[in-house]
Amino acid sequence: MTLAIGSDHAGFTLKEDLRARLEAAGHTLVDEGTYSDQRANYATYAHKVAEMVKTGLAQYGVLVCGSGQGVCMTANRHHGVRAGLVYSQEVASLVREHNDANIICLPARAASAEEAVAWVQTFLETPFAGGRHEERVQAIERPVSQ
């Protein structure tokens, strides 16, 4: 499976750990940066990962910043991207099962490497349930009437 991964400086260490572990598990990783722990704008890397997923160059995306919120908000600006902020094993499953998320966003300041790896693995292994959830996911893409 091809995954795009990215982070800002706050998520760099966790991103590097995730990248190594996911590659060891047999996934192909496209690292969109950042490439050091020097100050970096999370939006830059979230946009790159979101575009990879949106265009189909990656099946899923993994984004990391301090809280996970900034990368999640940025990725969700892209049509066809459904990024979910994950902070527990249950949420890792639910964002795939109920929301058909295609990018997982992680909080580097609130997750250990072991937790993050488990959450990503759950995210990747959980199928979308479809059914009643399909209509809800389709509604995400509908324009808001004023």
LINRADA-V138516 format. One record per pair of residues at least 4 apart in sequence whose ideal C-beta (glycine too) atoms are under 6 Angstrom apart, sorted by the first residue. I is the first residue (numbers start at 1). J is the second residue. Records with the same first field share a line. If there is no record, write none. Layout:
I->J ; J
//
This chain:
1->27 ; 59
2->28 ; 58 ; 59
3->27 ; 29 ; 58 ; 60 ; 62
4->30 ; 32 ; 49 ; 52 ; 58 ; 61
5->15 ; 19 ; 29 ; 31 ; 62
6->32 ; 33 ; 45 ; 48 ; 49 ; 63
7->11 ; 12 ; 15 ; 64
8->40 ; 42 ; 65
9->37 ; 39 ; 40
10->65 ; 66 ; 108
11->15 ; 64 ; 65 ; 108
12->34 ; 37
14->64 ; 108 ; 116
15->64
17->113
18->22 ; 116
19->29
21->117
22->27 ; 29
23->29
30->58
32->45 ; 48 ; 49
33->45
34->40 ; 45
42->46 ; 65 ; 70 ; 71
43->74
46->63 ; 71 ; 74 ; 75
49->61 ; 63
50->54 ; 75 ; 78 ; 81
51->55
52->57 ; 58
53->58 ; 61 ; 81 ; 102 ; 103
54->78 ; 80 ; 81
60->102
61->103
62->104
63->71 ; 105
64->106 ; 108
65->70 ; 71
66->108 ; 109
67->107
68->72 ; 85 ; 105 ; 106 ; 107
71->105
72->83 ; 85 ; 105
75->81 ; 83 ; 103
76->83
82->99 ; 100 ; 101 ; 102
83->103 ; 105
84->95 ; 99 ; 101
85->105
86->91 ; 92 ; 104 ; 119
87->91
89->122
92->119 ; 122 ; 123
93->97 ; 122 ; 126
94->98
95->99 ; 101
96->101 ; 123 ; 126
97->126 ; 129
98->133
100->128 ; 137
104->120 ; 123
106->111 ; 116
107->111
111->115 ; 116
122->126
129->133
130->134
//
